[in-house]
């Protein structure tokens, strides 16, 4: 990525590729990657360093701009923090979705038990209880994190392993 000063406005313009790059003086460079940093800067072309966007779970990027320094340029992201309440709602929704996905493979056993009074294997009952307990504990940890959005994001549930067999006792 490169930046050149727009001759009309004097503002930096971002160029994604260094091939057939036109300098502010009108010179066309066939491949800017073949030139040294000093040669590029002498022609008014600045290699751009991109530090990466802020964490999208914590910040909304509202814009980006190029800041030119002596021998290069940096891509700067303008961002605003996402309110902790929004981060909390999204995290709890993600925890609930993960719990739902973990319970889904054993749902049929619960439905069969409700419809036919067939027993649910003890390992399945224990697994489903452990999933709900992990989900509840993670949601409590999110609530306990208060208004610290980074602490909310750091909450990671300790999910149980799915029992090796969710088909035991399934003879119909």
C-alpha positions as CSV (number, residue, x, y, z in Angstrom):
1,X,0.0,0.0,0.0
2,X,1.2,3.4,-0.9
3,X,0.1,7.0,-0.4
4,X,0.7,9.9,-2.7
5,X,-0.2,13.6,-2.3
6,X,-3.0,14.6,-4.6
7,X,-1.6,17.6,-6.5
8,X,-5.1,19.2,-6.7
9,X,-6.0,19.0,-3.0
10,X,-2.6,18.4,-1.3
11,X,-4.2,15.6,0.7
12,X,-2.8,12.0,0.8
13,X,-4.5,9.5,-1.5
14,X,-4.3,5.8,-0.7
15,X,-3.1,3.5,-3.5
16,X,-3.5,-0.2,-2.9
17,X,-1.1,-1.5,-5.5
18,X,2.4,-0.4,-6.5
19,X,2.0,-1.4,-10.1
20,X,1.7,1.4,-12.7
21,X,1.6,4.0,-9.9
22,X,1.5,7.6,-10.9
23,X,3.5,10.0,-8.8
24,X,2.4,13.5,-7.9
25,X,4.8,14.7,-10.6
26,X,3.1,12.6,-13.2
27,X,5.8,9.9,-13.5
28,X,4.5,6.4,-13.9
29,X,6.3,3.7,-11.8
30,X,5.9,0.2,-13.3
31,X,6.5,-1.5,-10.0
32,X,7.0,0.5,-6.8
33,X,8.1,-2.6,-4.9
34,X,11.3,-2.6,-6.8
35,X,12.4,0.8,-5.5
36,X,13.9,1.6,-2.1
37,X,11.9,3.5,0.5
38,X,14.2,6.5,0.0
39,X,13.7,6.4,-3.8
40,X,9.9,6.3,-3.4
41,X,9.8,9.1,-0.9
42,X,12.0,11.2,-3.2
43,X,9.3,10.8,-5.9
44,X,6.5,11.7,-3.5
45,X,5.3,8.1,-2.9
46,X,5.1,7.0,0.7
47,X,4.9,3.3,1.7
48,X,2.0,2.9,4.1
49,X,2.1,1.0,7.3
50,X,-1.2,-0.5,8.4
51,X,-1.3,-1.3,12.1
52,X,-4.7,-3.1,11.6
53,X,-8.2,-2.1,12.6
54,X,-9.1,-1.9,16.2
55,X,-10.9,-4.9,17.7
56,X,-14.4,-4.9,16.0
57,X,-15.9,-6.4,19.1
58,X,-14.8,-3.3,21.1
59,X,-14.7,-0.5,18.5
60,X,-16.7,0.8,15.6
61,X,-14.5,2.2,12.8
62,X,-15.9,5.5,11.7
63,X,-13.3,6.3,9.1
64,X,-9.7,6.0,8.1
65,X,-7.1,8.4,6.9
66,X,-3.4,8.4,6.0
67,X,-0.9,10.4,8.0
68,X,2.4,11.1,6.2
69,X,5.6,11.3,8.1
70,X,9.2,12.0,6.9
71,X,9.9,8.7,5.3
72,X,6.5,6.9,5.2
73,X,2.9,6.9,6.0
74,X,0.6,5.3,8.5
75,X,-3.0,4.3,8.0
76,X,-5.0,5.7,11.0
77,X,-8.4,4.3,11.9
78,X,-10.9,6.7,13.5
79,X,-12.9,4.6,15.9
80,X,-15.4,4.9,18.8
81,X,-15.7,2.4,21.6
82,X,-18.8,0.2,21.6
83,X,-20.8,0.8,24.9
84,X,-20.2,-2.0,27.4
85,X,-24.0,-2.7,27.5
86,X,-23.9,-3.6,23.8
87,X,-20.8,-5.7,24.2
88,X,-22.6,-7.5,27.2
89,X,-25.8,-8.2,25.1
90,X,-23.7,-9.6,22.2
91,X,-21.6,-11.8,24.5
92,X,-24.6,-13.2,26.3
93,X,-26.3,-13.9,23.0
94,X,-23.1,-15.7,21.8
95,X,-23.0,-17.8,25.0
96,X,-26.7,-18.8,24.6
97,X,-26.1,-19.7,21.0
98,X,-23.1,-21.9,21.9
99,X,-25.1,-23.6,24.6
100,X,-28.0,-24.2,22.2
101,X,-25.6,-25.7,19.6
102,X,-24.1,-28.0,22.3
103,X,-27.5,-29.2,23.5
104,X,-28.9,-29.8,20.0
105,X,-27.3,-33.2,19.4
106,X,-29.0,-34.6,22.5
107,X,-32.4,-32.9,22.0
108,X,-33.8,-36.0,20.3
109,X,-33.3,-38.0,23.4
110,X,-35.3,-35.6,25.5
111,X,-38.1,-35.4,22.9
112,X,-38.2,-39.2,22.7
113,X,-38.5,-39.4,26.4
114,X,-41.3,-36.9,26.5
115,X,-43.2,-38.7,23.7
116,X,-42.6,-42.3,24.7
117,X,-41.5,-42.2,28.3
118,X,-38.2,-43.9,27.3
119,X,-35.4,-43.2,29.7
120,X,-32.8,-40.6,29.0
121,X,-29.2,-42.0,29.5
122,X,-27.7,-40.7,32.7
123,X,-24.6,-39.4,30.8
124,X,-26.9,-37.3,28.6
125,X,-28.7,-35.8,31.6
126,X,-25.4,-35.0,33.2
127,X,-24.0,-33.5,30.0
128,X,-27.1,-31.3,29.5
129,X,-27.0,-30.1,33.1
130,X,-23.2,-29.3,32.7
131,X,-23.9,-27.3,29.5
132,X,-26.6,-25.3,31.3
133,X,-24.4,-24.8,34.4
134,X,-21.5,-23.6,32.2
135,X,-23.8,-21.2,30.3
136,X,-25.2,-19.8,33.6
137,X,-21.7,-19.4,35.1
138,X,-20.4,-17.6,32.0
139,X,-23.5,-15.3,31.9
140,X,-22.9,-14.5,35.6
141,X,-19.2,-13.7,34.9
142,X,-20.3,-11.3,32.1
143,X,-22.6,-9.6,34.5
144,X,-19.8,-9.4,37.2
145,X,-17.5,-7.8,34.6
146,X,-19.5,-4.6,35.0
147,X,-18.7,-1.8,32.5
148,X,-15.3,-3.2,31.4
149,X,-16.0,-4.3,27.8
150,X,-12.6,-6.0,27.5
151,X,-13.3,-8.1,30.6
152,X,-16.8,-9.0,29.2
153,X,-15.1,-10.3,26.0
154,X,-12.6,-12.3,28.0
155,X,-15.3,-14.5,29.5
156,X,-14.9,-18.0,28.0
157,X,-17.3,-20.7,29.2
158,X,-15.8,-24.1,30.1
159,X,-18.0,-26.4,28.1
160,X,-18.3,-30.1,28.9
161,X,-17.4,-32.8,26.3
162,X,-20.3,-34.4,24.5
163,X,-20.8,-38.0,25.8
164,X,-19.1,-40.6,23.5
165,X,-22.5,-42.2,22.8
166,X,-25.7,-40.3,22.6
167,X,-27.4,-43.4,21.2
168,X,-27.3,-45.7,24.2
169,X,-30.7,-47.1,25.1
170,X,-32.3,-46.1,21.8
171,X,-33.9,-49.4,20.7
172,X,-37.3,-48.6,19.4
